[in-house]
Amino acid sequence: MIFKDKYDVIIVGGGPGGCIAAKECAERGLEALLLERHREIGIPVRCGEAVGIAGLLEFFDADHPIVKKYRKKYKIRFVAPNGTQLDLNHESEAAVLDRKIFDHELGIMAASSGAKIVAGANVSGLIKENDFVVGVVAEYQGKVYRIKSKIVIGADGIESRMGRWAGIQTMPKFNDIESCVQYTAAGSNFEKDRLDFYFGKEIAPTGYLWVFPKQDGTANIGLGVNGICSRSKKASAYLNEFMKKNYPDCSIVNTTCGGVICGETLKQISGNGIMLVGDAAHQTNAISGGGIINAMKAGRIAAEIASKAIESKDVSCKMLSEYDRKWEKIQGSANHKFYIIKGIIENIDDDTLNSITEKLNKQKLEKRTLVNIFKHVLIKHPKIILDLPKLFS
């Protein structure tokens, strides 16, 4: 039989958070099973694929092939609503990943550490006993399996059902969901050492549009529009208008679309016998929508707490809530601040963005910094100062 009757930990979802959780659980001596509903780890890709190198170095040595392959210094350019370009005095060391390859590599690492991975296995329910999650119901190759575990880690993405089935409140605010669409474009001479960000109500209202060049000569071009704005105009319509104007002759070799949570982490991310990680726990950066490194951090913490809980033979909500507290300390409080800053940014109008860009363009490059951009925003909108104390509450 492909499955045993019982494992220490079952991880549902084979993204970065799930793979790291499986890897770390196995390395701690736990018998871990990772179930991924898609036919292979790494699909579908639903993000811009850009991460900071500092985040990657929390998980890989500097000479690891993944770091060496993708590590690069990028210039940053902001483009205002009126088209004015602003090159910032800021060089970012980042990586524009190939998520299919990256996630696949994480899966191989988890398997090499001793975790069992089964792709193409759809979890259709949780097994519960006395208000505790004690396993999952999985469908695989036409058969249904009831697989027991001491702990379930839900890493099943924005559409997560694990938390909902466990009785955790997972419904986000409608305004905190970004409708995102991205094209991988080919056929243009994209500047390989620059990340471009476009702003404006006609380009990506309440969000931004990105152009992230990849090593193979293509570029990820995408945007996010919040749920309210997407009611009147789809994200794809905004992106198609941008492509027609700026890259009319490009070929589109891949299309990615889906929802991204740009809100705060769920108030509860654990329960009796269960923990949620990554998008399932709404652990994304509210400003950028980025969640790769955050998910990996959460997966590592969840594995640590799972090991402690199983060793102490206590997988209760009280015991597993240490995961909630540790997440808040390591990343959650920072995400709260990002959420407040997101609200401030959304209230900046196009005229202000145009004015700031034009003024900073008249200054020397060394003065074109993110700090000076924020100073100019405060001058234009002094009422924003009233929101600043929330950052420290």
C-alpha beads as a LAMMPS data file, in Angstrom:
LAMMPS data file: protein, C-alpha beads

393 atoms
392 bonds

1 atom types
1 bond types

-500.0 500.0 xlo xhi
-500.0 500.0 ylo yhi
-500.0 500.0 zlo zhi

Masses

1 110.0

Atoms # bond

1 1 1 0.000 0.000 0.000
2 1 1 1.289 3.476 -0.872
3 1 1 0.153 4.931 2.468
4 1 1 0.730 3.743 6.005
5 1 1 -2.188 3.756 8.402
6 1 1 -0.677 6.536 10.514
7 1 1 2.052 9.207 10.416
8 1 1 3.351 11.661 12.964
9 1 1 2.542 14.625 10.709
10 1 1 0.552 14.985 7.498
11 1 1 1.267 18.128 5.479
12 1 1 -1.398 19.136 2.969
13 1 1 0.042 21.226 0.133
14 1 1 3.396 21.085 -1.638
15 1 1 4.285 24.774 -1.957
16 1 1 7.329 26.315 -0.250
17 1 1 5.684 26.303 3.190
18 1 1 4.526 22.712 2.933
19 1 1 7.846 21.433 1.577
20 1 1 9.878 23.184 4.267
21 1 1 7.498 21.883 6.952
22 1 1 7.904 18.332 5.619
23 1 1 11.673 18.659 5.374
24 1 1 12.046 20.082 8.880
25 1 1 9.669 17.514 10.387
26 1 1 11.651 14.668 8.830
27 1 1 14.946 16.134 10.001
28 1 1 13.534 16.224 13.529
29 1 1 12.861 12.500 13.353
30 1 1 9.132 12.697 12.655
31 1 1 7.417 10.457 10.133
32 1 1 6.016 13.017 7.707
33 1 1 3.670 12.607 4.749
34 1 1 3.149 15.460 2.257
35 1 1 0.088 15.322 0.015
36 1 1 -0.089 17.580 -3.052
37 1 1 -3.317 17.603 -5.061
38 1 1 -1.695 18.631 -8.364
39 1 1 0.127 16.077 -10.468
40 1 1 3.517 17.521 -9.568
41 1 1 5.161 19.836 -7.075
42 1 1 5.603 23.351 -8.473
43 1 1 2.372 23.856 -10.420
44 1 1 0.461 26.022 -10.888
45 1 1 2.676 29.105 -10.518
46 1 1 0.712 31.981 -8.990
47 1 1 3.168 34.735 -8.169
48 1 1 5.730 37.194 -9.554
49 1 1 8.490 34.812 -8.390
50 1 1 10.669 37.558 -6.878
51 1 1 12.192 37.188 -3.404
52 1 1 14.879 38.980 -1.429
53 1 1 18.197 37.173 -1.163
54 1 1 18.277 37.793 2.594
55 1 1 15.193 35.605 2.908
56 1 1 16.693 32.793 0.825
57 1 1 19.870 32.873 2.926
58 1 1 17.804 31.956 5.972
59 1 1 17.331 28.542 4.348
60 1 1 20.277 28.032 2.006
61 1 1 24.021 28.607 2.233
62 1 1 25.443 31.290 -0.041
63 1 1 27.073 28.637 -2.224
64 1 1 23.880 26.581 -2.624
65 1 1 23.054 26.102 -6.333
66 1 1 19.655 27.809 -5.922
67 1 1 21.233 30.951 -4.465
68 1 1 24.106 30.986 -6.949
69 1 1 21.748 30.506 -9.889
70 1 1 19.261 33.276 -9.084
71 1 1 21.190 35.789 -6.950
72 1 1 21.462 39.142 -8.659
73 1 1 21.617 42.863 -7.921
74 1 1 18.746 44.847 -9.377
75 1 1 18.165 48.536 -9.889
76 1 1 14.694 49.815 -9.028
77 1 1 12.553 52.055 -11.210
78 1 1 9.176 53.550 -10.315
79 1 1 6.913 54.735 -13.119
80 1 1 4.302 57.347 -12.166
81 1 1 0.723 57.404 -13.508
82 1 1 1.675 60.016 -16.129
83 1 1 4.577 57.856 -17.345
84 1 1 7.381 59.770 -15.603
85 1 1 10.196 57.359 -14.750
86 1 1 12.096 57.577 -11.478
87 1 1 15.309 55.607 -11.044
88 1 1 15.882 55.123 -7.331
89 1 1 19.141 55.242 -5.447
90 1 1 18.528 51.725 -4.293
91 1 1 20.060 48.460 -5.379
92 1 1 18.191 45.377 -4.280
93 1 1 19.843 41.973 -4.055
94 1 1 17.047 39.683 -5.094
95 1 1 16.145 36.563 -7.031
96 1 1 13.504 36.172 -9.720
97 1 1 12.897 32.460 -9.361
98 1 1 11.484 29.852 -11.657
99 1 1 8.854 28.656 -9.186
100 1 1 8.236 25.353 -10.914
101 1 1 11.917 24.459 -10.615
102 1 1 12.312 26.046 -7.166
103 1 1 9.320 24.290 -5.602
104 1 1 10.332 21.011 -7.223
105 1 1 13.785 21.362 -5.674
106 1 1 12.240 21.989 -2.252
107 1 1 10.173 18.845 -2.696
108 1 1 13.280 16.810 -3.549
109 1 1 14.989 18.236 -0.460
110 1 1 12.044 17.197 1.720
111 1 1 12.058 13.687 0.258
112 1 1 15.828 13.410 0.680
113 1 1 15.391 14.321 4.345
114 1 1 13.029 11.397 4.807
115 1 1 9.562 12.831 4.196
116 1 1 7.182 10.853 1.972
117 1 1 5.680 12.932 -0.835
118 1 1 2.684 11.911 -2.915
119 1 1 1.600 14.228 -5.749
120 1 1 -1.834 13.860 -7.283
121 1 1 -3.438 13.127 -3.908
122 1 1 -6.477 15.276 -3.165
123 1 1 -7.458 15.725 0.478
124 1 1 -11.248 15.725 0.584
125 1 1 -11.793 15.901 4.340
126 1 1 -10.364 15.825 7.836
127 1 1 -10.730 12.997 10.317
128 1 1 -11.859 14.365 13.684
129 1 1 -12.245 12.670 17.038
130 1 1 -13.374 14.431 20.225
131 1 1 -12.845 17.860 18.605
132 1 1 -9.285 16.958 17.565
133 1 1 -7.988 16.687 14.001
134 1 1 -6.473 13.203 13.820
135 1 1 -5.893 12.703 10.101
136 1 1 -7.179 13.244 6.583
137 1 1 -9.329 11.603 3.946
138 1 1 -7.382 11.499 0.678
139 1 1 -8.348 10.472 -2.838
140 1 1 -5.546 8.976 -4.893
141 1 1 -5.775 7.186 -8.243
142 1 1 -9.461 6.483 -7.840
143 1 1 -9.258 5.161 -4.296
144 1 1 -10.168 6.800 -0.997
145 1 1 -7.803 6.504 1.963
146 1 1 -8.291 7.395 5.617
147 1 1 -4.856 8.291 6.921
148 1 1 -4.334 9.031 10.605
149 1 1 -1.764 11.434 12.074
150 1 1 -0.910 13.126 15.322
151 1 1 -0.852 16.565 13.664
152 1 1 -2.028 17.966 10.334
153 1 1 -0.276 20.996 8.824
154 1 1 -2.496 22.822 6.340
155 1 1 -0.390 24.436 3.619
156 1 1 -3.035 24.298 0.916
157 1 1 -2.963 27.893 -0.266
158 1 1 -5.386 30.789 -0.445
159 1 1 -8.315 28.462 -1.158
160 1 1 -7.413 26.427 1.953
161 1 1 -10.101 24.102 3.210
162 1 1 -8.077 22.635 6.095
163 1 1 -8.620 25.563 8.435
164 1 1 -12.299 25.897 7.572
165 1 1 -12.915 22.196 8.129
166 1 1 -11.098 22.445 11.462
167 1 1 -13.388 25.269 12.591
168 1 1 -10.878 28.113 12.171
169 1 1 -12.222 31.402 10.819
170 1 1 -10.398 31.813 7.487
171 1 1 -12.644 34.188 5.534
172 1 1 -10.694 37.348 4.532
173 1 1 -12.134 40.812 4.078
174 1 1 -13.179 41.278 0.460
175 1 1 -10.963 44.369 0.232
176 1 1 -7.941 42.301 1.311
177 1 1 -8.117 39.953 -1.673
178 1 1 -6.137 40.980 -4.739
179 1 1 -7.172 39.623 -8.105
180 1 1 -3.832 39.023 -9.826
181 1 1 -2.859 38.152 -13.364
182 1 1 0.596 37.764 -14.845
183 1 1 2.043 37.077 -18.259
184 1 1 5.478 35.657 -18.903
185 1 1 6.423 37.675 -21.962
186 1 1 9.074 36.996 -24.591
187 1 1 10.318 38.887 -27.609
188 1 1 11.540 42.160 -26.090
189 1 1 14.904 43.376 -24.859
190 1 1 14.009 43.518 -21.173
191 1 1 16.641 45.205 -19.033
192 1 1 17.941 42.266 -17.048
193 1 1 19.229 44.160 -14.026
194 1 1 16.183 46.346 -13.283
195 1 1 12.856 45.772 -11.586
196 1 1 10.106 48.131 -12.770
197 1 1 7.035 49.117 -10.759
198 1 1 4.140 51.033 -12.358
199 1 1 1.554 52.926 -10.317
200 1 1 -1.730 54.642 -11.090
201 1 1 -5.484 54.277 -10.944
202 1 1 -5.648 53.528 -14.673
203 1 1 -2.834 50.982 -14.457
204 1 1 -3.473 49.032 -11.241
205 1 1 -5.864 50.771 -8.839
206 1 1 -4.974 50.142 -5.153
207 1 1 -2.028 48.055 -6.330
208 1 1 0.870 48.179 -8.745
209 1 1 2.119 46.569 -11.919
210 1 1 5.487 44.850 -12.062
211 1 1 7.995 43.934 -14.743
212 1 1 10.474 41.354 -13.426
213 1 1 13.092 40.159 -15.964
214 1 1 14.122 36.498 -15.872
215 1 1 17.430 34.896 -16.739
216 1 1 16.105 33.253 -19.896
217 1 1 15.325 36.617 -21.517
218 1 1 11.622 36.585 -20.673
219 1 1 9.936 38.779 -18.061
220 1 1 7.085 38.349 -15.637
221 1 1 4.641 41.214 -16.199
222 1 1 1.693 41.284 -13.847
223 1 1 -0.535 43.270 -11.549
224 1 1 -2.963 42.997 -8.690
225 1 1 -6.305 44.741 -8.231
226 1 1 -8.296 44.480 -5.025
227 1 1 -11.653 42.734 -4.904
228 1 1 -13.737 45.899 -4.923
229 1 1 -12.009 47.419 -7.962
230 1 1 -12.082 44.155 -9.902
231 1 1 -15.884 44.196 -9.808
232 1 1 -16.013 46.962 -12.392
233 1 1 -12.965 45.965 -14.431
234 1 1 -11.048 42.715 -14.460
235 1 1 -7.338 42.576 -13.654
236 1 1 -6.736 40.982 -17.059
237 1 1 -8.293 44.019 -18.777
238 1 1 -5.829 46.355 -17.044
239 1 1 -2.905 44.110 -17.981
240 1 1 -4.004 43.750 -21.590
241 1 1 -4.201 47.539 -21.923
242 1 1 -0.686 47.860 -20.512
243 1 1 0.701 45.190 -22.838
244 1 1 -0.936 46.758 -25.885
245 1 1 0.613 50.120 -25.042
246 1 1 4.068 49.034 -23.879
247 1 1 4.807 45.594 -25.319
248 1 1 2.496 45.166 -28.333
249 1 1 4.789 42.765 -30.181
250 1 1 5.642 40.480 -27.279
251 1 1 4.622 36.852 -27.219
252 1 1 2.870 35.567 -24.114
253 1 1 4.372 32.179 -23.264
254 1 1 2.586 31.670 -19.971
255 1 1 -0.432 33.095 -18.160
256 1 1 -0.898 32.965 -14.399
257 1 1 -3.929 34.185 -12.515
258 1 1 -5.485 33.825 -9.094
259 1 1 -6.226 35.494 -5.796
260 1 1 -3.644 36.811 -3.359
261 1 1 -4.329 37.722 0.256
262 1 1 -2.997 41.206 1.048
263 1 1 -4.373 41.396 4.572
264 1 1 -3.275 40.436 8.060
265 1 1 -2.414 36.979 9.355
266 1 1 -5.449 35.092 10.652
267 1 1 -6.144 35.701 14.325
268 1 1 -5.977 31.944 14.914
269 1 1 -3.581 29.758 12.930
270 1 1 -3.666 26.588 15.036
271 1 1 -6.206 24.331 16.717
272 1 1 -6.485 20.887 18.237
273 1 1 -4.171 18.764 16.109
274 1 1 -3.739 21.304 13.295
275 1 1 -1.588 24.271 12.214
276 1 1 -1.909 26.446 9.103
277 1 1 1.068 27.850 7.173
278 1 1 1.611 30.229 4.270
279 1 1 -1.342 31.506 2.245
280 1 1 -3.641 29.181 4.198
281 1 1 -2.867 31.298 7.286
282 1 1 -2.822 34.610 5.326
283 1 1 0.874 35.089 6.089
284 1 1 1.669 37.152 2.999
285 1 1 3.206 40.631 2.950
286 1 1 0.209 42.979 2.716
287 1 1 2.085 45.538 0.602
288 1 1 3.714 43.308 -1.993
289 1 1 1.539 40.215 -1.744
290 1 1 4.766 38.218 -1.514
291 1 1 4.529 35.048 0.512
292 1 1 7.295 32.619 -0.476
293 1 1 9.770 33.363 2.312
294 1 1 7.031 33.942 4.892
295 1 1 5.556 30.530 4.088
296 1 1 8.959 28.906 4.466
297 1 1 9.465 30.606 7.825
298 1 1 6.040 29.435 8.965
299 1 1 6.746 25.884 7.797
300 1 1 9.935 25.798 9.828
301 1 1 8.195 27.097 12.954
302 1 1 5.298 24.651 12.525
303 1 1 7.741 21.723 12.304
304 1 1 9.497 22.871 15.457
305 1 1 6.240 23.109 17.407
306 1 1 4.989 19.810 15.973
307 1 1 8.123 18.090 17.235
308 1 1 7.708 19.554 20.726
309 1 1 4.014 18.709 20.865
310 1 1 4.453 15.107 19.747
311 1 1 7.345 14.588 22.167
312 1 1 5.202 15.896 25.030
313 1 1 2.197 13.856 23.786
314 1 1 0.075 17.011 23.776
315 1 1 -1.291 18.236 20.444
316 1 1 -4.025 20.398 21.944
317 1 1 -4.837 23.918 20.801
318 1 1 -3.202 25.215 23.977
319 1 1 0.060 23.478 23.144
320 1 1 0.060 24.277 19.434
321 1 1 -0.782 27.950 20.066
322 1 1 2.938 28.366 20.714
323 1 1 3.128 28.367 16.919
324 1 1 0.828 31.428 16.808
325 1 1 2.962 33.251 19.372
326 1 1 6.252 32.421 17.726
327 1 1 4.977 33.474 14.298
328 1 1 3.799 36.794 15.760
329 1 1 7.227 37.422 17.251
330 1 1 9.251 36.436 14.184
331 1 1 7.099 37.879 11.386
332 1 1 3.489 38.556 12.367
333 1 1 4.063 41.930 14.019
334 1 1 5.984 43.116 10.948
335 1 1 3.128 41.977 8.710
336 1 1 0.729 44.040 10.857
337 1 1 2.818 47.142 10.149
338 1 1 2.880 46.339 6.431
339 1 1 -0.911 46.167 6.485
340 1 1 -1.139 49.662 7.984
341 1 1 1.337 51.024 5.443
342 1 1 -0.721 49.401 2.681
343 1 1 -3.749 51.405 3.831
344 1 1 -1.694 54.604 3.707
345 1 1 -0.392 53.856 0.215
346 1 1 -3.874 53.125 -1.140
347 1 1 -4.953 56.666 -0.248
348 1 1 -2.215 58.337 -2.276
349 1 1 -3.764 59.848 -5.408
350 1 1 -2.258 59.949 -8.889
351 1 1 -1.560 63.703 -8.789
352 1 1 0.565 63.224 -5.684
353 1 1 2.513 60.378 -7.288
354 1 1 3.127 62.429 -10.432
355 1 1 4.252 65.460 -8.425
356 1 1 6.634 63.492 -6.213
357 1 1 8.185 61.700 -9.172
358 1 1 8.776 64.952 -11.048
359 1 1 10.321 66.668 -8.013
360 1 1 12.654 63.796 -7.171
361 1 1 13.742 63.517 -10.797
362 1 1 15.175 67.028 -10.477
363 1 1 17.387 65.893 -7.603
364 1 1 20.636 63.971 -7.735
365 1 1 20.403 60.186 -7.763
366 1 1 21.637 59.836 -4.179
367 1 1 18.564 61.728 -2.952
368 1 1 16.070 59.558 -4.819
369 1 1 15.338 57.224 -1.931
370 1 1 12.261 55.528 -0.482
371 1 1 12.628 57.709 2.617
372 1 1 12.463 60.892 0.555
373 1 1 9.436 59.580 -1.320
374 1 1 7.673 59.081 2.003
375 1 1 8.671 62.566 3.168
376 1 1 7.093 64.089 0.073
377 1 1 3.917 62.064 0.672
378 1 1 3.690 63.507 4.192
379 1 1 4.086 67.032 2.842
380 1 1 1.254 66.472 0.369
381 1 1 -0.957 64.565 2.831
382 1 1 -0.102 65.607 6.413
383 1 1 -3.179 63.774 7.745
384 1 1 -1.266 60.556 7.152
385 1 1 0.721 61.412 10.279
386 1 1 -2.385 60.515 12.270
387 1 1 -2.064 56.929 11.016
388 1 1 1.594 56.546 11.948
389 1 1 1.036 55.725 15.659
390 1 1 -0.803 52.579 14.509
391 1 1 2.537 51.257 13.302
392 1 1 3.726 51.067 16.895
393 1 1 0.520 49.903 18.567

Bonds

1 1 1 2
2 1 2 3
3 1 3 4
4 1 4 5
5 1 5 6
6 1 6 7
7 1 7 8
8 1 8 9
9 1 9 10
10 1 10 11
11 1 11 12
12 1 12 13
13 1 13 14
14 1 14 15
15 1 15 16
16 1 16 17
17 1 17 18
18 1 18 19
19 1 19 20
20 1 20 21
21 1 21 22
22 1 22 23
23 1 23 24
24 1 24 25
25 1 25 26
26 1 26 27
27 1 27 28
28 1 28 29
29 1 29 30
30 1 30 31
31 1 31 32
32 1 32 33
33 1 33 34
34 1 34 35
35 1 35 36
36 1 36 37
37 1 37 38
38 1 38 39
39 1 39 40
40 1 40 41
41 1 41 42
42 1 42 43
43 1 43 44
44 1 44 45
45 1 45 46
46 1 46 47
47 1 47 48
48 1 48 49
49 1 49 50
50 1 50 51
51 1 51 52
52 1 52 53
53 1 53 54
54 1 54 55
55 1 55 56
56 1 56 57
57 1 57 58
58 1 58 59
59 1 59 60
60 1 60 61
61 1 61 62
62 1 62 63
63 1 63 64
64 1 64 65
65 1 65 66
66 1 66 67
67 1 67 68
68 1 68 69
69 1 69 70
70 1 70 71
71 1 71 72
72 1 72 73
73 1 73 74
74 1 74 75
75 1 75 76
76 1 76 77
77 1 77 78
78 1 78 79
79 1 79 80
80 1 80 81
81 1 81 82
82 1 82 83
83 1 83 84
84 1 84 85
85 1 85 86
86 1 86 87
87 1 87 88
88 1 88 89
89 1 89 90
90 1 90 91
91 1 91 92
92 1 92 93
93 1 93 94
94 1 94 95
95 1 95 96
96 1 96 97
97 1 97 98
98 1 98 99
99 1 99 100
100 1 100 101
101 1 101 102
102 1 102 103
103 1 103 104
104 1 104 105
105 1 105 106
106 1 106 107
107 1 107 108
108 1 108 109
109 1 109 110
110 1 110 111
111 1 111 112
112 1 112 113
113 1 113 114
114 1 114 115
115 1 115 116
116 1 116 117
117 1 117 118
118 1 118 119
119 1 119 120
120 1 120 121
121 1 121 122
122 1 122 123
123 1 123 124
124 1 124 125
125 1 125 126
126 1 126 127
127 1 127 128
128 1 128 129
129 1 129 130
130 1 130 131
131 1 131 132
132 1 132 133
133 1 133 134
134 1 134 135
135 1 135 136
136 1 136 137
137 1 137 138
138 1 138 139
139 1 139 140
140 1 140 141
141 1 141 142
142 1 142 143
143 1 143 144
144 1 144 145
145 1 145 146
146 1 146 147
147 1 147 148
148 1 148 149
149 1 149 150
150 1 150 151
151 1 151 152
152 1 152 153
153 1 153 154
154 1 154 155
155 1 155 156
156 1 156 157
157 1 157 158
158 1 158 159
159 1 159 160
160 1 160 161
161 1 161 162
162 1 162 163
163 1 163 164
164 1 164 165
165 1 165 166
166 1 166 167
167 1 167 168
168 1 168 169
169 1 169 170
170 1 170 171
171 1 171 172
172 1 172 173
173 1 173 174
174 1 174 175
175 1 175 176
176 1 176 177
177 1 177 178
178 1 178 179
179 1 179 180
180 1 180 181
181 1 181 182
182 1 182 183
183 1 183 184
184 1 184 185
185 1 185 186
186 1 186 187
187 1 187 188
188 1 188 189
189 1 189 190
190 1 190 191
191 1 191 192
192 1 192 193
193 1 193 194
194 1 194 195
195 1 195 196
196 1 196 197
197 1 197 198
198 1 198 199
199 1 199 200
200 1 200 201
201 1 201 202
202 1 202 203
203 1 203 204
204 1 204 205
205 1 205 206
206 1 206 207
207 1 207 208
208 1 208 209
209 1 209 210
210 1 210 211
211 1 211 212
212 1 212 213
213 1 213 214
214 1 214 215
215 1 215 216
216 1 216 217
217 1 217 218
218 1 218 219
219 1 219 220
220 1 220 221
221 1 221 222
222 1 222 223
223 1 223 224
224 1 224 225
225 1 225 226
226 1 226 227
227 1 227 228
228 1 228 229
229 1 229 230
230 1 230 231
231 1 231 232
232 1 232 233
233 1 233 234
234 1 234 235
235 1 235 236
236 1 236 237
237 1 237 238
238 1 238 239
239 1 239 240
240 1 240 241
241 1 241 242
242 1 242 243
243 1 243 244
244 1 244 245
245 1 245 246
246 1 246 247
247 1 247 248
248 1 248 249
249 1 249 250
250 1 250 251
251 1 251 252
252 1 252 253
253 1 253 254
254 1 254 255
255 1 255 256
256 1 256 257
257 1 257 258
258 1 258 259
259 1 259 260
260 1 260 261
261 1 261 262
262 1 262 263
263 1 263 264
264 1 264 265
265 1 265 266
266 1 266 267
267 1 267 268
268 1 268 269
269 1 269 270
270 1 270 271
271 1 271 272
272 1 272 273
273 1 273 274
274 1 274 275
275 1 275 276
276 1 276 277
277 1 277 278
278 1 278 279
279 1 279 280
280 1 280 281
281 1 281 282
282 1 282 283
283 1 283 284
284 1 284 285
285 1 285 286
286 1 286 287
287 1 287 288
288 1 288 289
289 1 289 290
290 1 290 291
291 1 291 292
292 1 292 293
293 1 293 294
294 1 294 295
295 1 295 296
296 1 296 297
297 1 297 298
298 1 298 299
299 1 299 300
300 1 300 301
301 1 301 302
302 1 302 303
303 1 303 304
304 1 304 305
305 1 305 306
306 1 306 307
307 1 307 308
308 1 308 309
309 1 309 310
310 1 310 311
311 1 311 312
312 1 312 313
313 1 313 314
314 1 314 315
315 1 315 316
316 1 316 317
317 1 317 318
318 1 318 319
319 1 319 320
320 1 320 321
321 1 321 322
322 1 322 323
323 1 323 324
324 1 324 325
325 1 325 326
326 1 326 327
327 1 327 328
328 1 328 329
329 1 329 330
330 1 330 331
331 1 331 332
332 1 332 333
333 1 333 334
334 1 334 335
335 1 335 336
336 1 336 337
337 1 337 338
338 1 338 339
339 1 339 340
340 1 340 341
341 1 341 342
342 1 342 343
343 1 343 344
344 1 344 345
345 1 345 346
346 1 346 347
347 1 347 348
348 1 348 349
349 1 349 350
350 1 350 351
351 1 351 352
352 1 352 353
353 1 353 354
354 1 354 355
355 1 355 356
356 1 356 357
357 1 357 358
358 1 358 359
359 1 359 360
360 1 360 361
361 1 361 362
362 1 362 363
363 1 363 364
364 1 364 365
365 1 365 366
366 1 366 367
367 1 367 368
368 1 368 369
369 1 369 370
370 1 370 371
371 1 371 372
372 1 372 373
373 1 373 374
374 1 374 375
375 1 375 376
376 1 376 377
377 1 377 378
378 1 378 379
379 1 379 380
380 1 380 381
381 1 381 382
382 1 382 383
383 1 383 384
384 1 384 385
385 1 385 386
386 1 386 387
387 1 387 388
388 1 388 389
389 1 389 390
390 1 390 391
391 1 391 392
392 1 392 393
